[in-house]
Amino acid sequence: DNLRHPSKRHICCKGCSRFGKGEADAIVPRTDNGTEPLFAFYSKRCLPAIERVLRDGERKVTSFFPYISLKVVSYLEISHLDEVDKTFVNVNTERELKGAERGL
């Protein structure tokens, strides 16, 4: 449903995408909590590095970052985007989910 009816939170993705221009294999935003790999843009050029770390038994999402050209976008660079502060919310428990839903 979000793909058919994008919300303001999708503006952050659009904001990050403008930093690419093809020179990096991946564009990853960074907040005070570190990089946000689930909100990143990845080129198909990342596939060999991803396959390599998977073959080596790595399962951490960022384990292939040392093997690619990475562009990190600071929070300061995207902080002007509408509601970007609500984009990077960590939700791992029912309690965090309820808090996130109240904040929407």
TIBAVO-223148 format. One record per residue (C-alpha): residue in one letter; x, y, z. Coordinates in pm, whole numbers, padded with zeros to 5 digits, always signed. Layout:
<pts>
aXYZ/...
</pts>
This chain:
<pts>
d+00000+00000+00000/n+00288+00241+00073/l+00415+00196-00282/r+00084+00314-00425/h+00036+00594-00172/p+00377+00732-00074/s+00390+00938+00242/k+00612+01230+00331/r+00866+00982+00469/h+00951+00880+00114/i+01093+01229+00066/c+01401+01115+00260/c+01466+00845+00000/k+01438+01100-00276/g+01672+01330-00085/c+01936+01060-00045/s+01905+00945-00405/r+02021+01281-00538/f+02366+01223-00385/g+02443+00926-00611/k+02496+01029-00969/g+02656+00688-01034/e+02994+00733-00867/a+02919+00511-00566/d+02802+00152-00544/a+02585+00240-00245/i+02449+00553-00078/v+02386+00514+00294/p+02252+00775+00538/r+02425+00813+00875/t+02253+00928+01193/d+02381+00962+01550/n+02310+00587+01581/g+02540+00499+01290/t+02473+00406+00929/e+02119+00316+00829/p+02170+00031+00578/l+01800-00046+00548/f+01737+00305+00415/a+02017+00290+00159/f+02038+00277-00218/y+02238-00010-00365/s+02367-00059-00717/k+02370-00401-00880/r+02748-00362-00865/c+02718-00459-00494/l+02607-00815-00578/p+02955-00972-00605/a+03055-00826-00267/i+02729-00941-00108/e+02771-01290-00250/r+03131-01299-00124/v+03041-01217+00237/l+02746-01458+00232/r+02975-01738+00110/d+03209-01648+00399/g+02920-01691+00643/e+02872-01322+00720/r+02515-01216+00794/k+02558-00857+00912/v+02393-00623+00660/t+02697-00395+00646/s+02960-00670+00616/f+03013-00606+00245/f+03067-00229+00283/p+03451-00258+00286/y+03439-00416-00061/i+03234-00150-00240/s+03246+00220-00317/l+03033+00370-00043/k+02887+00720-00023/v+02776+00808+00329/v+02523+01090+00356/s+02529+01266+00691/y+02212+01340+00881/l+02300+01708+00851/e+02281+01679+00472/i+01924+01545+00484/s+01796+01708+00805/h+01614+01979+00610/l+01379+01721+00452/d+01022+01715+00580/e+00973+01476+00874/v+01314+01311+00831/d+01333+01282+01211/k+01048+01027+01194/t+01217+00820+00924/f+01490+00652+01128/v+01295+00483+01405/n+01418+00155+01550/v+01131-00088+01613/n+01217-00429+01760/t+00947-00485+02022/e+00570-00445+02054/r+00629-00152+02289/e+00853+00025+02036/l+00597-00043+01765/k+00317+00115+01967/g+00538+00418+02037/a+00624+00451+01669/e+00258+00425+01569/r+00168+00701+01816/g+00439+00920+01664/l+00307+00881+01311/
</pts>
